[in-house]
Amino acid sequence: YWCGSRDGALKDPVGALHRLDPDLSCRRMDDGFIVSNGIAWSPDDRTMYFADSRAETVWTYDFDLDDGAVRNRRVFFSTRGIEGRCDGATVDA
C-alpha cells in the first residue's frame, strides 16, 4: 500500500511518499512534496508516477517490483504556467 502526506498550509514541501509493507511497518520512500495526490504504475510495473498538486508536477520513478523500491525521481510533466493542476492519476495501455 502506498500513500503520500501533505503540508497543511499548502505551501511548504514537507510531505512524503510512504509505503506500507506486508509486516505493517511504514517506510518513507521519498520526501519534498506539498500535496501528494495521485499514484499510478505503468502497465509493465517498471515506472511509478506520483503527482504533487501544489508543486504542479507529476514525478516519475524507476520502480522495482521485486523489492518495491523507487529510484531516479524525475519530472514527467508539469502544469506550471498552463491552466489546470495535477490531480489524481490513471494509466492506460
Stockholm file with secondary structure:
# STOCKHOLM 1.0

chainA/1-93         YWCGSRDGALKDPVGALHRLDPDLSCRRMDDGFIVSNGIAWSPDDRTMYFADSRAETVWTYDFDLDDGAVRNRRVFFSTRGIEGRCDGATVDA
#=GR chainA/1-93 SS CEEECBCTTSSSCCEEEEEECTTSCEEEEEEEESBEEEEEECTTSSEEEEEETTTTEEEEEEEETTTTEEEEEEEEEECTTSSCCCCCCCCCC
#=GC SS_cons        CEEECBCTTSSSCCEEEEEECTTSCEEEEEEEESBEEEEEECTTSSEEEEEETTTTEEEEEEEETTTTEEEEEEEEEECTTSSCCCCCCCCCC
//
